[in-house]
Amino acid sequence: MQLTQKLSFTLLALVALFSISPSYGQPQMLDRVVVVVDKSVITQTELDERTENIALRASQANMRLPPRDVLQKQVLEQLISETLQLNMAERYGIEISDADLNGAVENIKAQRGWDQETFEREIRNEAATMNEFRENLRREMILQRVSQGVVRGRIRIAEQEITNFLKSADAQFWISPDYRLGHILIPLPPSPTTEQVATAEKRANRIFKQLKNGANFAEMAIAESSGPSALQGGDLGYRKSGDLPTLFADIAPTLEIGEVAPPARSQAGFHILKLHDKRGETKQIVAQSKVRHILLKPSAILPSEKARQKLLEYREQIMSGKADFAELAKDHSEDIGSKMSGGDLGWTDPANFVPEFADVINKSEIGVISEPFETQFGWHILEVLDRRQEDLTEDAIRMKARQLLTSRRFEDETQVWLQEMRDEAFIEIKI
């Protein structure tokens, strides 16, 4: 049985939990305790209400359920697992803020195309209040956050495993973008003569020249192509390279969006391809800056204004040639991570820094010391030493592969984790 649910589950599935009043973290009226889970309890009322709600949903969906005692056992296992996870969330201080909760509610409304009035009406139709909806959604979000955080931290993906995966046909299909190609076919008969090939090639080159001069591809396809998509303007729709003919799959990655490829021959004839669009591409070019800085942190001994004045003095000394940036950083900077390397932060994407720091990087000229500026960490001066465009495509591909391999293991690892928690917990079933 699924023990954690994604936030994309249906509103009905959420509402089915509304009548539950979990013992976790809330005062309860006197009720029969059916399970003790460490210092928490599950009551008969919780068990009955969850069971009845599941039975109601099954009836509405025309689903057959097992006998009630079997169903109750399954429900009890689910409640125990949830309680173990909620207990862990409490220990680690995992909470869902009202802002996060409001964002989740807005996502649900957007997914269903509901305005606020429609949303509230749907809640009322299920005999639930808005507060009940919100608190049960908060509970589900906590469960998801706990499982995501803990389980993903348990999964280890070796670099060699990623390398092996990326060599597989599965990975090649997965990492390739979706190409939307336009196609014009100038056909050849079986076993064509030299003259027939020459005639078809001449026709294909004429069409290609017209397209290069601005002719409308769709109109040309309708008028000239013998391909199966001719009457759709030659549009093949979005396809992975693995779903394209080999010739097309070889040509598509060489094209820029809007570019038309010269005629290419296959047994069927001469093909003219245009790349209309491309999506899901992993290619990632990042603008990086090589930066160094000096940080002074205001304190009771060094007030904020005095820190700023000191940095102004350092800046003047560096610009006049009386001091070296790296030496001043080693002697005075309070950024432990960079001071011993002369304040050097290496090559990095400015977006990796806090907004104020990134803004100064982006506005600074190479080799010019910035004016002192303040961030949450203190006062800084910085110098941009160089800039470059770095191709991080390989890193991005490996990261996506790691995420996919992690996701594939997530469900199994979740079950192992829950079983381990159960084995280590004190659980007393009283029914």
NORURSUL-V222585 format. One record per pair of residues at least 24 apart in sequence whose C-alpha atoms are under 10 Angstrom apart, sorted by the first residue. I is the first residue (numbers start at 1). J is the second residue. D is the distance in whole Angstrom. If there is no record, write none. Layout:
# NORURSUL-V222585
<<I;J;D> <I;J;D>>
This chain:
# NORURSUL-V222585
<<1;74;8> <1;75;9> <1;77;9> <1;78;8> <2;78;8> <2;411;9> <2;415;10> <3;77;9> <3;78;6> <3;79;9> <3;80;10> <3;81;7> <3;82;7> <3;143;9> <3;144;10> <3;147;10> <3;411;10> <3;414;9> <3;415;9> <3;418;9> <4;78;9> <4;81;9> <4;82;8> <4;85;10> <4;140;8> <4;141;9> <4;143;7> <4;144;6> <4;145;10> <4;146;10> <4;147;8> <4;148;10> <4;411;10> <4;414;9> <5;140;7> <5;141;9> <5;143;8> <5;144;7> <6;140;8> <6;141;8> <6;143;10> <6;144;7> <7;104;8> <7;105;10> <7;107;9> <7;108;8> <7;137;8> <7;140;8> <7;141;7> <7;144;8> <8;104;10> <8;107;9> <8;108;7> <8;111;8> <9;108;9> <10;108;9> <10;112;10> <11;108;8> <11;109;10> <11;112;9> <11;119;10> <11;122;9> <11;123;8> <11;126;10> <11;133;9> <12;57;8> <12;122;9> <12;123;9> <12;126;8> <13;53;9> <13;54;9> <13;57;8> <14;123;10> <14;132;10> <14;133;7> <14;134;10> <14;136;7> <14;137;7> <14;140;9> <15;53;9> <15;122;10> <15;123;7> <15;124;10> <15;125;10> <15;126;7> <15;127;8> <15;128;7> <15;129;10> <15;132;9> <15;133;7> <15;136;8> <15;137;9> <16;49;9> <16;50;8> <16;52;9> <16;53;5> <16;54;7> <16;55;10> <16;56;9> <16;57;8> <16;126;8> <16;127;10> <16;128;9> <16;133;10> <16;136;10> <17;46;10> <17;49;8> <17;50;7> <17;53;7> <17;54;9> <17;128;10> <17;132;9> <17;133;8> <17;136;7> <17;137;9> <17;140;10> <18;49;9> <18;50;9> <18;53;9> <18;123;10> <18;126;9> <18;127;9> <18;128;6> <18;129;8> <18;130;10> <18;131;9> <18;132;6> <18;133;6> <18;134;9> <18;135;9> <18;136;6> <18;137;9> <19;45;10> <19;46;9> <19;49;7> <19;50;8> <19;53;8> <19;127;9> <19;128;8> <19;129;10> <19;132;8> <19;133;9> <19;136;9> <20;45;8> <20;46;6> <20;47;9> <20;48;9> <20;49;6> <20;50;7> <20;53;9> <20;132;9> <20;136;8> <21;45;8> <21;46;7> <21;49;9> <21;50;10> <21;132;9> <21;135;10> <21;136;9> <22;46;7> <22;47;10> <22;79;9> <22;83;9> <22;136;9> <22;139;10> <23;83;9> <24;82;10> <24;83;7> <24;84;10> <24;86;7> <24;87;8> <24;90;10> <24;139;10> <25;86;9> <25;87;9> <25;90;9> <32;430;9> <33;429;9> <33;430;7> <33;431;9> <34;76;9> <34;428;8> <34;429;6> <34;430;5> <34;431;6> <35;76;8> <35;79;9> <35;80;8> <35;427;7> <35;428;6> <35;429;4> <35;430;6> <35;431;8> <36;80;9> <36;83;10> <36;426;8> <36;427;6> <36;428;5> <36;429;7> <36;430;8> <37;79;10> <37;80;7> <37;81;9> <37;83;7> <37;84;7> <37;87;9> <37;422;9> <37;425;7> <37;426;6> <37;427;5> <37;428;7> <37;429;9> <38;83;9> <38;84;8> <38;87;9> <38;424;10> <38;425;6> <38;426;5> <38;427;6> <38;428;9> <39;87;9> <39;425;10> <39;426;9> <39;427;10> <40;80;10> <40;83;7> <40;84;9> <40;86;10> <40;87;8> <40;426;10> <40;427;10> <41;79;10> <41;80;9> <41;83;8> <41;427;9> <41;428;9> <41;429;10> <42;76;9> <42;79;7> <42;80;8> <42;83;8> <42;429;9> <44;76;10> <44;431;9> <46;75;10> <46;76;9> <46;79;9> <47;72;7> <47;73;9> <47;75;7> <47;76;7> <47;78;10> <47;79;8> <48;72;8> <48;75;9> <48;76;10> <50;75;7> <50;76;9> <50;78;10> <50;79;9> <51;75;6> <51;76;9> <76;429;9> <80;418;10> <80;422;8> <80;427;8> <80;429;10> <81;143;10> <81;418;7> <81;419;9> <81;421;9> <81;422;8> <82;139;9> <82;140;9> <82;142;10> <82;143;7> <82;418;9> <83;143;9> <84;143;10> <84;418;8> <84;421;7> <84;422;7> <84;425;8> <84;427;10> <85;142;9> <85;143;6> <85;144;9> <85;145;10> <85;146;7> <85;147;8> <85;418;8> <85;421;9> <86;139;8> <86;140;10> <86;142;7> <86;143;7> <86;146;8> <88;143;10> <88;146;8> <88;147;10> <88;150;10> <88;421;10> <89;142;7> <89;143;8> <89;145;9> <89;146;6> <89;147;10> <90;142;10> <92;146;9> <94;142;7> <94;143;10> <94;145;8> <94;146;8> <95;138;9> <95;139;9> <95;141;9> <95;142;7> <95;145;9> <95;146;10> <96;137;10> <96;138;6> <96;139;9> <96;140;10> <96;141;7> <96;142;7> <96;145;9> <97;138;9> <98;134;9> <98;138;9> <100;138;9> <100;141;9> <101;134;7> <101;135;9> <101;137;8> <101;138;6> <101;141;8> <102;134;9> <102;138;10> <104;134;10> <104;137;8> <104;138;9> <104;141;9> <105;133;9> <105;134;8> <105;137;8> <105;138;10> <147;410;9> <147;413;10> <147;414;7> <147;417;9> <147;418;9> <148;410;9> <148;414;9> <150;413;10> <150;414;9> <150;417;9> <151;406;10> <151;409;9> <151;410;7> <151;411;9> <151;412;10> <151;413;6> <151;414;6> <151;415;10> <151;416;9> <151;417;7> <151;418;10> <152;403;10> <152;406;7> <152;407;9> <152;409;9> <152;410;7> <152;413;9> <152;414;9> <153;406;10> <154;406;10> <154;410;9> <154;413;8> <154;414;9> <154;417;9> <155;405;9> <155;406;7> <155;407;9> <155;409;8> <155;410;8> <155;413;7> <155;414;10> <156;402;9> <156;405;10> <156;406;8> <156;409;10> <157;401;10> <157;402;7> <157;403;9> <157;405;7> <157;406;7> <157;409;10> <158;402;9> <159;398;9> <159;402;9> <161;401;10> <161;402;9> <161;405;9> <162;397;10> <162;398;7> <162;399;9> <162;400;10> <162;401;6> <162;402;6> <162;404;10> <162;405;8> <163;398;8> <163;401;9> <163;402;10> <165;398;10> <165;401;8> <165;402;9> <165;405;9> <166;397;9> <166;398;8> <166;401;7> <169;242;9> <170;242;10> <171;401;8> <171;404;10> <172;240;10> <172;241;9> <172;242;8> <173;240;7> <173;241;7> <173;242;6> <173;243;9> <174;240;8> <174;241;10> <174;242;9> <174;280;10> <174;400;10> <174;401;9> <174;404;10> <175;240;9> <175;241;10> <175;280;8> <175;281;8> <175;282;7> <175;397;7> <175;398;10> <175;400;8> <175;401;8> <176;239;10> <176;240;6> <176;241;6> <176;242;8> <176;253;9> <176;279;9> <176;280;8> <176;281;7> <176;282;8> <177;238;9> <177;239;8> <177;240;6> <177;241;7> <177;253;9> <177;278;7> <177;279;6> <177;280;5> <177;281;5> <177;282;7> <177;283;9> <178;237;9> <178;238;6> <178;239;5> <178;240;5> <178;241;7> <178;242;10> <178;243;10> <178;252;10> <178;277;8> <178;278;6> <178;279;5> <178;280;6> <178;281;8> <179;236;9> <179;237;8> <179;238;5> <179;239;5> <179;240;6> <179;241;7> <179;243;10> <179;244;9> <179;248;10> <179;249;9> <179;252;7> <179;253;9> <179;257;10> <179;275;7> <179;276;8> <179;277;6> <179;278;5> <179;279;7> <179;280;9> <179;281;9> <180;235;7> <180;236;6> <180;237;5> <180;238;4> <180;239;6> <180;240;9> <180;252;9> <180;257;9> <180;274;8> <180;275;6> <180;276;5> <180;277;5> <180;278;6> <180;279;9> <181;234;8> <181;235;6> <181;236;6> <181;237;7> <181;238;7> <181;239;8> <181;244;10> <181;248;9> <181;252;8> <181;257;10> <181;258;10> <181;260;10> <181;272;10> <181;273;6> <181;274;6> <181;275;5> <181;276;6> <181;277;7> <181;278;9> <182;217;8> <182;218;8> <182;221;8> <182;229;9> <182;230;9> <182;232;9> <182;233;7> <182;234;5> <182;235;5> <182;236;6> <182;237;8> <182;258;10> <182;260;9> <182;272;8> <182;273;5> <182;274;5> <182;275;6> <182;276;7> <182;277;10> <183;217;9> <183;218;9> <183;221;7> <183;225;8> <183;226;10> <183;227;7> <183;228;9> <183;229;7> <183;230;8> <183;232;10> <183;233;8> <183;234;5> <183;235;6> <183;236;7> <183;248;9> <183;260;10> <183;271;7> <183;272;6> <183;273;5> <183;274;7> <183;275;9> <184;208;10> <184;217;9> <184;218;9> <184;220;8> <184;221;5> <184;222;9> <184;223;10> <184;224;7> <184;225;5> <184;226;7> <184;227;6> <184;228;9> <184;229;8> <184;230;7> <184;233;9> <184;234;6> <184;235;9> <184;263;9> <184;270;8> <184;271;6> <184;272;5> <184;273;7> <184;274;9> <185;221;8> <185;224;8> <185;225;5> <185;226;5> <185;227;5> <185;228;9> <185;229;10> <185;230;8> <185;234;9> <185;263;9> <185;264;10> <185;265;10> <185;268;8> <185;269;7> <185;270;6> <185;271;5> <185;272;7> <185;273;9> <186;221;10> <186;224;7> <186;225;6> <186;226;6> <186;227;8> <186;263;9> <186;265;9> <186;268;8> <186;269;6> <186;270;5> <186;271;6> <186;272;8> <187;225;8> <187;226;6> <187;227;8> <187;265;10> <187;266;9> <187;267;9> <187;268;6> <187;269;4> <187;270;6> <187;271;8> <188;265;10> <188;266;9> <188;267;7> <188;268;6> <188;269;5> <188;270;8> <189;267;9> <189;268;8> <189;269;8> <190;267;8> <190;268;8> <190;269;10> <191;267;9> <192;267;9> <192;269;10> <197;265;10> <197;269;8> <197;270;9> <200;269;8> <200;270;7> <201;263;8> <201;264;9> <201;265;9> <201;269;9> <201;270;7> <201;271;10> <202;263;10> <202;270;10> <203;263;10> <203;270;9> <204;262;9> <204;263;6> <204;264;9> <204;265;10> <204;269;10> <204;270;7> <204;271;8> <204;272;7> <205;262;8> <205;263;7> <205;270;9> <205;272;9> <206;263;10> <207;262;10> <207;263;9> <207;272;9> <208;260;8> <208;261;8> <208;262;6> <208;263;7> <208;271;10> <208;272;7> <208;273;9> <209;260;10> <209;262;9> <211;259;10> <211;260;8> <211;261;10> <211;272;10> <211;274;10> <212;259;9> <212;260;7> <212;261;10> <212;262;10> <217;260;9> <217;272;10> <217;273;9> <217;274;8> <217;276;10> <221;272;10> <225;271;9> <225;272;9> <226;269;10> <227;268;10> <227;269;10> <227;271;9> <234;272;10> <234;273;9> <234;274;9> <235;273;10> <235;274;9> <235;275;10> <235;276;9> <236;276;10> <237;276;9> <237;277;9> <238;276;10> <238;277;8> <238;278;8> <238;279;9> <239;278;9> <239;279;10> <240;278;10> <240;279;10> <240;280;10> <247;271;9> <248;272;10> <248;273;8> <251;275;10> <252;278;9> <253;278;10> <281;393;10> <281;397;10> <282;392;9> <282;393;6> <282;394;9> <282;395;10> <282;396;7> <282;397;6> <282;398;10> <282;400;9> <283;391;8> <283;392;7> <283;393;5> <283;394;8> <283;395;10> <283;396;7> <283;397;8> <284;390;8> <284;391;6> <284;392;5> <284;393;5> <284;394;8> <284;395;9> <284;396;7> <284;397;9> <285;389;6> <285;390;6> <285;391;5> <285;392;6> <285;393;7> <285;396;10> <286;348;9> <286;349;7> <286;350;10> <286;388;8> <286;389;6> <286;390;5> <286;391;6> <286;392;7> <286;393;9> <287;347;10> <287;348;8> <287;349;6> <287;350;8> <287;351;10> <287;387;7> <287;388;6> <287;389;5> <287;390;6> <287;391;9> <288;346;9> <288;347;6> <288;348;5> <288;349;5> <288;350;7> <288;351;9> <288;386;9> <288;387;6> <288;388;5> <288;389;6> <288;390;7> <289;345;9> <289;346;8> <289;347;5> <289;348;6> <289;349;6> <289;350;7> <289;361;8> <289;362;9> <289;366;9> <289;383;10> <289;384;7> <289;385;7> <289;386;6> <289;387;4> <289;388;7> <289;389;9> <289;390;10> <290;344;8> <290;345;7> <290;346;5> <290;347;4> <290;348;7> <290;349;9> <290;350;9> <290;361;9> <290;366;9> <290;383;9> <290;384;6> <290;385;5> <290;386;5> <290;387;6> <290;388;8> <291;343;8> <291;344;6> <291;345;5> <291;346;6> <291;347;7> <291;348;8> <291;350;9> <291;361;8> <291;366;9> <291;367;10> <291;382;7> <291;383;6> <291;384;5> <291;385;6> <291;386;8> <291;387;9> <292;325;9> <292;326;8> <292;329;9> <292;338;8> <292;339;9> <292;341;9> <292;342;7> <292;343;5> <292;344;4> <292;345;5> <292;346;7> <292;347;10> <292;369;10> <292;381;9> <292;382;6> <292;383;6> <292;384;7> <292;385;8> <293;325;8> <293;326;9> <293;328;10> <293;329;7> <293;333;8> <293;335;9> <293;338;8> <293;339;9> <293;342;8> <293;343;5> <293;344;7> <293;345;8> <293;369;9> <293;370;9> <293;380;7> <293;381;6> <293;382;4> <293;383;6> <293;384;9> <294;325;8> <294;326;9> <294;328;8> <294;329;5> <294;330;9> <294;331;10> <294;332;7> <294;333;5> <294;334;7> <294;335;7> <294;338;9> <294;339;8> <294;342;8> <294;343;6> <294;344;9> <294;372;10> <294;379;8> <294;380;6> <294;381;6> <294;382;7> <294;383;9> <295;329;8> <295;332;8> <295;333;5> <295;334;5> <295;335;6> <295;336;10> <295;338;10> <295;339;9> <295;343;9> <295;372;10> <295;373;10> <295;374;9> <295;375;10> <295;377;8> <295;378;7> <295;379;6> <295;380;5> <295;381;7> <295;382;9> <296;329;10> <296;332;8> <296;333;6> <296;334;6> <296;335;8> <296;374;10> <296;377;8> <296;378;6> <296;379;5> <296;380;6> <296;381;9> <297;333;9> <297;334;7> <297;335;9> <297;374;10> <297;375;10> <297;376;9> <297;377;7> <297;378;5> <297;379;6> <297;380;9> <298;377;9> <298;378;6> <298;379;8> <299;378;10> <304;374;9> <304;378;8> <304;379;8> <305;379;9> <307;372;9> <307;374;10> <307;378;9> <307;379;7> <307;380;9> <308;371;9> <308;372;6> <308;373;8> <308;374;8> <308;378;9> <308;379;6> <308;380;8> <308;381;9> <309;372;8> <309;379;10> <310;372;9> <310;379;10> <311;371;8> <311;372;6> <311;373;9> <311;379;8> <311;380;7> <311;381;7> <312;370;10> <312;371;7> <312;372;7> <312;380;10> <312;381;8> <314;369;10> <314;372;10> <314;381;9> <315;368;10> <315;369;7> <315;370;8> <315;371;8> <315;372;8> <315;381;7> <315;382;9> <316;369;9> <318;369;8> <319;368;9> <319;369;8> <325;369;9> <325;382;9> <325;383;9> <333;380;9> <334;377;10> <334;378;9> <334;380;10> <335;377;9> <335;378;10> <343;382;9> <343;383;10> <344;382;10> <344;383;9> <344;384;10> <344;385;10> <346;385;10> <347;385;10> <347;386;9> <347;387;8> <347;388;9> <347;390;10> <348;387;9> <348;388;10> <348;390;10> <349;387;10> <349;388;10> <349;389;10> <349;390;9> <357;381;10> <357;382;9> <360;384;9>>
